[in-house]
Structure formats: structure tokens, C-alpha cells
């Protein structure tokens, strides 16, 4: 499933990745050696958009 990571505050696209299982709100995800907390999951026609908060 195609997933786009978007920074919650700035709405900046961090990157795209492919996931087998969609994450839930408040879970953690690692991308480019950085950890992000999933703030919100948005379902779109083209896949998922994850609003994340960097930690």
C-alpha cells in the first residue's frame, strides 16, 4: 500500500514508502533513520497519507 508521510505542523511531504499493514494513530514509524509518531491516518484513492510528528 503506497503511503505518503506528511509533517503535521508544516504540511511538508517527508517522503513516500510502501507498507503491508497500515499503521494506527499514535503508533511509531521509522523513515530515513528518524522516528515519527503517527498523528492521523488519511485514506485517499491513491493510498494513505500519514500526518506525522517528528521526535
TORLUM-643212 format. One record per residue: residue in three letters; x, y, z of N, C-alpha, C, CB in turn. Coordinates in nm, 4 decimals, decimal comma. Glycine has a CB too. Layout:
<sites>
   resn       n.px       n.py       n.pz      ca.px      ca.py      ca.pz       c.px       c.py       c.pz      cb.px      cb.py      cb.pz
    ALA          X          Y          Z          X          Y          Z          X          Y          Z          X          Y          Z
...
</sites>
This chain:
<sites>
   resn       n.px       n.py       n.pz      ca.px      ca.py      ca.pz       c.px       c.py       c.pz      cb.px      cb.py      cb.pz
    UNK     0,0843    -0,1152     0,0000     0,0000     0,0000     0,0000     0,0906     0,1238     0,0000    -0,0969    -0,0015     0,1217
    UNK     0,0712     0,2123    -0,0969     0,1508     0,3340    -0,1081     0,1120     0,4313     0,0025     0,1322     0,3993    -0,2468
    UNK     0,2145     0,4838     0,0714     0,1914     0,5716     0,1852     0,2775     0,6960     0,1724     0,2207     0,4988     0,3176
    UNK     0,2181     0,8114     0,1982     0,2901     0,9381     0,1964     0,2986     0,9915     0,3384     0,2208     1,0409     0,1024
    UNK     0,4201     1,0284     0,3809     0,4400     1,0868     0,5129     0,4375     1,2386     0,5015     0,5734     1,0384     0,5756
    UNK     0,3547     1,3030     0,5829     0,3407     1,4478     0,5810     0,3608     1,5012     0,7222     0,2022     1,4899     0,5249
    UNK     0,4480     1,6023     0,7367     0,4713     1,6652     0,8662     0,3440     1,7365     0,9108     0,5909     1,7644     0,8594
    UNK     0,3002     1,7119     1,0324     0,1733     1,7630     1,0822     0,1680     1,9159     1,0878     0,1467     1,7068     1,2188
    UNK     0,2720     1,9808     1,1375     0,2701     2,1259     1,1553     0,2857     2,2021     1,0236     0,3797     2,1669     1,2506
    UNK     0,3832     2,1632     0,9420     0,4149     2,2399     0,8207     0,3455     2,1884     0,6955     0,5627     2,2390     0,7980
    UNK     0,2846     2,0711     0,7019     0,2192     2,0057     0,5872     0,3193     1,9736     0,4764     0,1072     2,0951     0,5316
    UNK     0,4484     1,9637     0,5109     0,5543     1,9306     0,4167     0,5599     1,7798     0,3950     0,6900     1,9830     0,4669
    UNK     0,5747     1,7380     0,2689     0,5869     1,5956     0,2379     0,7272     1,5503     0,2758     0,5577     1,5672     0,0865
    UNK     0,7358     1,4514     0,3642     0,8632     1,3987     0,4095     0,9142     1,2930     0,3122     0,8503     1,3401     0,5508
    UNK     0,8244     1,2076     0,2660     0,8631     1,1025     0,1733     0,7501     1,0049     0,1494     0,9843     1,0292     0,2248
    UNK     0,7785     0,9050     0,0666     0,6801     0,8012     0,0352     0,7411     0,6652     0,0629     0,6329     0,8110    -0,1126
    UNK     0,6586     0,5725     0,1066     0,7015     0,4362     0,1296     0,5856     0,3422     0,1051     0,7563     0,4189     0,2715
    UNK     0,6163     0,2135     0,0986     0,5143     0,1114     0,0768     0,5056     0,0262     0,2030     0,5471     0,0235    -0,0493
    UNK     0,3846     0,0149     0,2571     0,3598    -0,0626     0,3782     0,2662    -0,1791     0,3483     0,3006     0,0269     0,4885
    UNK     0,2878    -0,2909     0,4155     0,1972    -0,4052     0,4024     0,0755    -0,3891     0,4927     0,2706    -0,5357     0,4357
    UNK     0,0985    -0,3338     0,6118    -0,0083    -0,3160     0,7101    -0,0161    -0,1677     0,7443     0,0166    -0,4029     0,8390
    UNK    -0,1331    -0,1064     0,7329    -0,1436     0,0361     0,7665    -0,1287     0,0586     0,9172    -0,2783     0,0927     0,7178
    UNK    -0,0549     0,1606     0,9563    -0,0400     0,1888     1,1000    -0,1649     0,2550     1,1558     0,0822     0,2784     1,1251
    UNK    -0,1767     0,2543     1,2869    -0,2880     0,3201     1,3552    -0,2393     0,4524     1,4135    -0,3471     0,2289     1,4671
    UNK    -0,3340     0,5335     1,4553    -0,2976     0,6574     1,5247    -0,2159     0,6237     1,6484    -0,4240     0,7392     1,5633
    UNK    -0,1229     0,7113     1,6799    -0,0370     0,7025     1,7993     0,0690     0,5935     1,7908    -0,1219     0,6784     1,9208
    UNK     0,0864     0,5273     1,6776     0,1940     0,4313     1,6617     0,3184     0,5041     1,6128     0,1538     0,3182     1,5639
    UNK     0,4310     0,4340     1,6166     0,5586     0,4899     1,5746     0,5963     0,4319     1,4398     0,6687     0,4621     1,6791
    UNK     0,6675     0,5126     1,3590     0,7157     0,4648     1,2307     0,8555     0,5222     1,2091     0,6186     0,5050     1,1145
    UNK     0,9451     0,4419     1,1515     1,0805     0,4870     1,1235     1,0945     0,5110     0,9737     1,1854     0,3838     1,1733
    UNK     1,1511     0,6260     0,9382     1,1737     0,6596     0,7985     1,3031     0,7399     0,7896     1,0529     0,7394     0,7386
    UNK     1,3949     0,6976     0,7056     1,5245     0,7646     0,6874     1,5973     0,7840     0,8200     1,5049     0,9002     0,6191
    UNK     1,6020     0,6796     0,8996     1,6704     0,6788     1,0293     1,6160     0,7806     1,1279     1,8161     0,7036     1,0094
    UNK     1,4917     0,8224     1,1138     1,4254     0,9114     1,2086     1,2941     0,8470     1,2517     1,4008     1,0527     1,1462
    UNK     1,2565     0,8727     1,3754     1,1321     0,8194     1,4284     1,0231     0,9255     1,4204     1,1507     0,7713     1,5736
    UNK     0,9032     0,8800     1,3843     0,7873     0,9673     1,3745     0,6704     0,9027     1,4465     0,7517     0,9964     1,2269
    UNK     0,5889     0,9848     1,5114     0,4657     0,9382     1,5737     0,3521     0,9681     1,4766     0,4417     1,0064     1,7139
    UNK     0,2684     0,8683     1,4505     0,1550     0,8863     1,3595     0,0469     0,9646     1,4332     0,0998     0,7481     1,3084
    UNK     0,0172     1,0818     1,3825    -0,0841     1,1684     1,4447    -0,2227     1,1387     1,3866    -0,0483     1,3180     1,4240
    UNK    -0,2274     1,1167     1,2552    -0,3561     1,0951     1,1887    -0,3343     1,0147     1,0617    -0,4257     1,2300     1,1566
    UNK    -0,4256     0,9231     1,0324    -0,4221     0,8430     0,9103    -0,5345     0,8900     0,8191    -0,4355     0,6901     0,9418
    UNK    -0,4999     0,9275     0,6959    -0,5986     0,9759     0,5994    -0,6033     0,8769     0,4826    -0,5636     1,1215     0,5494
    UNK    -0,7200     0,8204     0,4563    -0,7376     0,7272     0,3452    -0,7745     0,8062     0,2200    -0,8467     0,6205     0,3780
    UNK    -0,6989     0,7855     0,1109    -0,7257     0,8525    -0,0157    -0,7411     0,7470    -0,1253    -0,6119     0,9535    -0,0508
    UNK    -0,7783     0,7898    -0,2442    -0,7916     0,6980    -0,3573    -0,6568     0,6401    -0,3991    -0,8562     0,7692    -0,4754
    UNK    -0,5490     0,7156    -0,3774    -0,4158     0,6738    -0,4200    -0,3370     0,6025    -0,3112    -0,3386     0,7925    -0,4669
    UNK    -0,3952     0,5783    -0,1970    -0,3256     0,5126    -0,0873    -0,3553     0,5832     0,0433    -0,1747     0,5090    -0,1129
    UNK    -0,2548     0,5871     0,1309    -0,2695     0,6506     0,2616    -0,1824     0,7741     0,2716    -0,2345     0,5527     0,3733
    UNK    -0,2269     0,8691     0,3501    -0,1451     0,9825     0,3898    -0,1366     0,9780     0,5413    -0,2045     1,1194     0,3382
    UNK    -0,0153     0,9825     0,5921     0,0056     0,9806     0,7355     0,0531     1,1173     0,7811     0,1066     0,8716     0,7750
    UNK    -0,0234     1,1789     0,8677     0,0195     1,3035     0,9306     0,1062     1,2616     1,0486    -0,1041     1,3947     0,9758
    UNK     0,2346     1,2991     1,0483     0,3287     1,2518     1,1497     0,3921     1,3685     1,2234     0,4371     1,1647     1,0860
    UNK     0,4423     1,3373     1,3414     0,5143     1,4332     1,4247     0,6531     1,3753     1,4474     0,4394     1,4611     1,5616
    UNK     0,7555     1,4506     1,4100     0,8929     1,4046     1,4299     0,9344     1,4116     1,5751     0,9882     1,4861     1,3461
    UNK     1,0124     1,3108     1,6177     1,0617     1,3100     1,7550     1,2111     1,2912     1,7568     0,9938     1,2007     1,8368
</sites>
